Amino acid sequence: MHAKRISMPPTPLDLCERSPAYVRAIAPYQPGKPITELAREMGLDEARIVKLASNENPLGISPRARAAVGAALAELARYPDGFDLAKAIGARLGVPIEAVVLGNGSNDVLEMVASAFLAPGRAAVFSAHAFAVYALATQARGARSIVVPAKDWGHDLPAMLGAITPETRVVFIANPNNPTGTMVAAEALEAFLRRVPRDVVVVLDEAYNEYLAPELRCPSVAWLERHANLVVTRTFSKAYGLAGLRVGYALCHPEVAALLNRVRQPFNVNNLALVAAIAALDDESFVAQSYALNVAGMTRLTDGFRRLGLD
């Protein structure tokens, strides 16, 4: 039986106007359209649709993660406890558990940084053609976005350094960059870190780190010992195949982590996501398979682009 549909009263003209102007000016984030919605709109067979819009893992979920989710179903009446996942991440990467902050996807951690450090009268610096959420998170706090023109579709670090003002509190860097796929070398990044004012947080967004060849990966975790203002963010959504469970994390100085935990929502990562992430972290063969498939696909595409004469 369906409930009776109610009619909503007219919105008082001044109600939404009471929201801050910077919130009302936000254009909502537009995710890739779900396959089910596209099939419904276009009258297509869902099984014949190949979705490329959201960078989801074509291999699906890690088998170990799938098994862990099944085993955890009986405990869904309990509130989640992120201790075991934070401990596993810390042990894998060699950082104290106090330096790990869990998020509902790494997107959640980016929002925490914005909540902790940005406000009206403050600013964030990021590159043009970078992840759309940097601008959204900045604007939602009433802060100013300082958008630095890209260089060869990537981050122009000297220009970004020059764009930092006394009101700047955060710099966002995606490496590799989403959506352009450009990469900043480790030497250039650490030189940038050495020159950034110590009271400016540098967020190094490494959502696609596992897709890099090992020799290209930055020793970003080791940099935490030298740069207290560095926050490294990573996710289980891409190479680990857990996009639908929404789990990511930040690595940072324990005092910065404590600040992020003050604005973090309680129980922000659910039970299924926690156990799946712990299992996926140990499923090295699945991550290796994801990496190999991506390399093969990238090679096929770039070879085709060269034949077409594309840059």
C-alpha positions as CSV (number, residue, x, y, z in Angstrom):
1,M,0.0,0.0,0.0
2,H,1.3,3.4,-0.9
3,A,1.1,6.4,1.4
4,K,-1.0,9.3,0.4
5,R,1.0,11.9,-1.4
6,I,1.1,15.2,0.4
7,S,1.2,18.6,-1.2
8,M,4.0,20.9,0.0
9,P,3.2,24.4,1.2
10,P,4.6,27.3,-0.8
11,T,8.1,28.3,0.3
12,P,8.2,31.6,2.2
13,L,9.9,34.1,-0.1
14,D,12.6,34.9,2.4
15,L,13.3,31.4,3.7
16,C,15.9,30.3,1.2
17,E,17.2,33.8,0.9
18,R,18.3,33.4,4.5
19,S,20.9,30.9,3.3
20,P,24.3,32.5,2.7
21,A,24.7,33.9,-0.8
22,Y,27.8,31.8,-1.3
23,V,25.8,28.6,-0.7
24,R,22.9,29.6,-3.0
25,A,25.5,30.3,-5.7
26,I,26.8,26.7,-5.7
27,A,26.1,24.6,-8.7
28,P,25.6,21.1,-7.4
29,Y,28.2,18.4,-8.3
30,Q,27.1,16.5,-11.4
31,P,28.1,12.8,-11.1
32,G,28.2,10.5,-14.0
33,K,24.7,9.4,-14.9
34,P,23.8,5.9,-13.5
35,I,23.4,3.1,-16.0
36,T,19.8,2.5,-14.7
37,E,18.8,6.1,-15.4
38,L,20.4,6.1,-18.8
39,A,18.7,2.8,-19.8
40,R,15.3,4.2,-18.6
41,E,15.7,7.5,-20.5
42,M,17.0,6.0,-23.8
43,G,15.2,2.6,-23.8
44,L,18.5,0.7,-23.8
45,D,19.5,-2.7,-22.4
46,E,21.5,-2.1,-19.2
47,A,23.8,-5.0,-20.0
48,R,24.9,-3.4,-23.3
49,I,25.9,-0.1,-21.6
50,V,29.6,0.5,-20.9
51,K,29.9,3.4,-18.4
52,L,33.1,5.5,-18.6
53,A,31.9,8.7,-16.9
54,S,33.0,8.1,-13.3
55,N,36.3,6.2,-13.5
56,E,34.9,3.1,-11.8
57,N,36.9,-0.1,-11.7
58,P,35.8,-2.4,-14.6
59,L,36.8,-5.5,-12.6
60,G,34.2,-4.7,-10.0
61,I,34.8,-5.5,-6.3
62,S,37.8,-7.3,-4.8
63,P,36.8,-11.0,-4.1
64,R,38.2,-10.7,-0.6
65,A,36.1,-7.6,0.0
66,R,33.0,-9.3,-1.3
67,A,33.5,-12.1,1.1
68,A,34.1,-9.7,4.0
69,V,30.9,-7.8,3.2
70,G,28.9,-11.0,3.3
71,A,30.4,-12.0,6.6
72,A,29.6,-8.6,8.2
73,L,25.9,-8.5,7.3
74,A,24.8,-9.9,10.6
75,E,26.4,-7.0,12.5
76,L,24.6,-4.2,10.7
77,A,22.6,-3.3,13.8
78,R,25.8,-2.1,15.5
79,Y,27.4,1.3,14.9
80,P,30.7,1.2,13.0
81,D,34.1,1.4,14.6
82,G,36.9,2.5,12.3
83,F,39.8,1.5,14.6
84,D,40.7,-1.7,12.8
85,L,40.8,0.0,9.4
86,A,42.9,2.9,10.6
87,K,45.2,0.5,12.3
88,A,45.5,-1.6,9.1
89,I,46.3,1.5,7.0
90,G,48.8,2.7,9.5
91,A,50.5,-0.6,9.6
92,R,50.6,-0.9,5.8
93,L,52.0,2.6,5.3
94,G,54.2,2.9,8.4
95,V,52.3,5.8,10.1
96,P,50.8,6.0,13.6
97,I,47.1,5.4,13.9
98,E,46.8,8.9,15.2
99,A,47.8,10.2,11.7
100,V,45.0,8.4,9.9
101,V,41.6,10.0,9.3
102,L,38.8,8.0,7.7
103,G,36.3,9.4,5.3
104,N,33.1,8.5,3.4
105,G,35.3,8.4,0.3
106,S,38.3,10.7,0.0
107,N,35.8,13.4,-1.0
108,D,34.7,13.5,2.6
109,V,38.2,14.1,3.8
110,L,38.6,17.0,1.4
111,E,35.4,18.5,2.9
112,M,36.9,18.1,6.4
113,V,40.0,20.0,5.4
114,A,37.8,22.8,4.0
115,S,35.6,22.8,7.2
116,A,38.7,22.9,9.5
117,F,40.7,25.6,7.6
118,L,38.4,27.7,5.4
119,A,35.9,30.4,6.2
120,P,34.8,33.7,4.8
121,G,37.8,35.9,4.4
122,R,40.1,32.9,3.6
123,A,41.1,31.4,0.3
124,A,42.2,28.1,-1.3
125,V,44.5,27.8,-4.3
126,F,44.1,25.1,-6.9
127,S,44.7,24.6,-10.6
128,A,42.3,25.0,-13.5
129,H,41.1,21.6,-14.8
130,A,41.5,20.0,-11.4
131,F,38.9,18.0,-9.4
132,A,35.6,19.9,-9.3
133,V,35.1,19.3,-5.5
134,Y,38.0,21.7,-4.6
135,A,35.9,24.6,-5.8
136,L,32.7,23.3,-4.3
137,A,34.2,22.7,-0.9
138,T,35.8,26.1,-0.9
139,Q,32.7,28.0,-1.9
140,A,30.5,26.1,0.6
141,R,32.6,27.7,3.4
142,G,32.4,31.2,2.0
143,A,36.1,31.2,1.1
144,R,37.6,32.5,-2.1
145,S,38.9,30.2,-4.8
146,I,42.2,31.3,-6.4
147,V,42.2,29.3,-9.7
148,V,45.7,29.2,-11.3
149,P,45.8,28.7,-15.1
150,A,47.0,25.2,-16.0
151,K,50.3,24.6,-17.8
152,D,50.1,21.9,-20.5
153,W,46.8,20.9,-18.9
154,G,48.5,20.3,-15.5
155,H,49.6,22.0,-12.3
156,D,51.9,25.0,-12.7
157,L,53.5,24.8,-9.3
158,P,55.6,28.0,-9.5
159,A,52.4,30.0,-10.5
160,M,50.5,28.3,-7.7
161,L,53.2,29.3,-5.2
162,G,53.0,32.8,-6.4
163,A,49.2,32.8,-6.1
164,I,49.3,32.2,-2.3
165,T,48.2,35.2,-0.4
166,P,48.1,36.1,3.3
167,E,44.4,34.8,3.3
168,T,45.3,31.5,1.8
169,R,44.9,28.5,4.1
170,V,44.7,25.5,1.7
171,V,46.3,24.5,-1.5
172,F,44.8,21.5,-3.4
173,I,47.0,19.4,-5.7
174,A,45.7,16.2,-7.4
175,N,48.5,14.0,-8.5
176,P,47.9,12.3,-10.9
177,N,45.4,15.0,-11.8
178,N,41.7,14.3,-12.3
179,P,40.5,14.9,-15.0
180,T,43.5,15.6,-17.2
181,G,45.7,12.8,-16.1
182,T,48.8,14.9,-15.8
183,M,51.5,14.2,-13.3
184,V,53.9,16.3,-11.2
185,A,57.3,14.8,-10.5
186,A,58.2,14.0,-6.9
187,E,61.2,16.4,-7.0
188,A,59.1,19.3,-8.1
189,L,56.4,18.6,-5.5
190,E,58.7,18.4,-2.6
191,A,60.5,21.6,-3.7
192,F,57.0,23.2,-3.7
193,L,56.3,21.9,-0.2
194,R,59.6,23.4,1.1
195,R,58.6,26.8,-0.1
196,V,54.9,26.9,0.9
197,P,54.3,28.9,4.1
198,R,54.1,26.6,7.1
199,D,50.6,27.9,8.0
200,V,49.1,26.8,4.7
201,V,47.8,23.3,4.4
202,V,48.9,21.4,1.2
203,V,46.4,18.7,0.3
204,L,48.0,16.1,-2.0
205,D,45.1,14.2,-3.5
206,E,46.4,10.8,-4.6
207,A,43.1,9.1,-5.5
208,Y,44.8,7.4,-8.5
209,N,48.1,6.6,-6.9
210,E,47.7,2.9,-7.3
211,Y,47.5,3.3,-11.1
212,L,50.9,4.8,-11.3
213,A,54.0,2.8,-12.2
214,P,55.9,2.2,-9.0
215,E,58.8,4.3,-10.1
216,L,56.5,7.3,-10.7
217,R,54.9,7.2,-7.3
218,C,55.9,10.0,-4.9
219,P,57.2,9.2,-1.5
220,S,54.5,11.3,-0.1
221,V,54.0,9.3,3.1
222,A,57.7,9.8,4.0
223,W,57.3,13.6,3.4
224,L,54.9,13.8,6.4
225,E,57.9,13.6,8.7
226,R,59.3,16.8,7.2
227,H,56.2,18.8,6.4
228,A,53.6,19.1,9.2
229,N,51.3,21.1,6.8
230,L,51.0,18.2,4.4
231,V,47.7,16.2,4.1
232,V,47.8,13.1,1.8
233,T,44.4,11.8,0.7
234,R,43.7,8.4,-0.9
235,T,40.7,6.3,-1.7
236,F,39.4,2.7,-2.0
237,S,37.0,3.8,-4.8
238,K,39.4,3.3,-7.8
239,A,42.0,0.5,-7.9
240,Y,40.3,-1.3,-5.0
241,G,36.9,-1.3,-6.7
242,L,34.9,0.0,-3.7
243,A,33.3,3.1,-5.2
244,G,29.8,2.2,-4.1
245,L,30.8,1.7,-0.5
246,R,32.5,5.2,-0.1
247,V,35.6,4.8,1.9
248,G,38.8,6.9,1.8
249,Y,41.4,8.3,4.2
250,A,43.8,11.1,4.9
251,L,47.3,10.8,6.3
252,C,48.6,13.9,8.2
253,H,50.3,15.2,11.3
254,P,48.4,13.9,14.4
255,E,47.5,17.4,15.5
256,V,46.0,18.1,12.1
257,A,44.3,14.8,12.2
258,A,42.8,15.7,15.6
259,L,41.4,18.9,14.0
260,L,39.9,17.0,11.1
261,N,38.3,14.6,13.5
262,R,36.5,17.5,15.2
263,V,34.6,18.3,12.1
264,R,34.2,14.6,11.0
265,Q,30.7,13.2,11.2
266,P,30.4,10.4,13.8
267,F,30.4,7.0,12.3
268,N,31.0,8.5,8.8
269,V,32.3,5.2,7.4
270,N,29.8,2.3,7.5
271,N,30.4,-1.2,8.7
272,L,30.4,-2.8,5.3
273,A,32.8,-0.2,3.9
274,L,35.2,-0.8,6.8
275,V,35.4,-4.5,6.5
276,A,35.6,-4.4,2.7
277,A,38.4,-1.9,2.9
278,I,40.4,-4.0,5.3
279,A,40.0,-7.0,3.1
280,A,40.8,-5.1,-0.1
281,L,43.9,-3.6,1.5
282,D,45.3,-7.2,1.6
283,D,44.1,-8.2,-1.8
284,E,47.3,-7.4,-3.6
285,S,46.6,-9.6,-6.5
286,F,43.3,-7.7,-7.3
287,V,45.1,-4.4,-7.2
288,A,47.9,-5.7,-9.4
289,Q,45.2,-6.9,-11.9
290,S,43.5,-3.5,-11.8
291,Y,46.9,-1.8,-12.5
292,A,47.7,-4.2,-15.4
293,L,44.3,-3.8,-17.0
294,N,44.6,0.0,-16.7
295,V,48.1,0.0,-18.3
296,A,46.8,-2.1,-21.2
297,G,43.8,0.1,-21.8
298,M,45.9,3.3,-21.6
299,T,48.4,1.9,-24.0
300,R,45.7,1.0,-26.5
301,L,44.2,4.4,-26.3
302,T,47.4,6.4,-26.5
303,D,48.6,4.3,-29.5
304,G,45.3,5.1,-31.2
305,F,45.6,8.8,-30.4
306,R,49.0,8.9,-31.9
307,R,47.7,7.3,-35.1
308,L,45.0,10.0,-35.2
309,G,47.6,12.7,-34.7
310,L,46.1,13.8,-31.4
311,D,48.3,15.5,-28.8
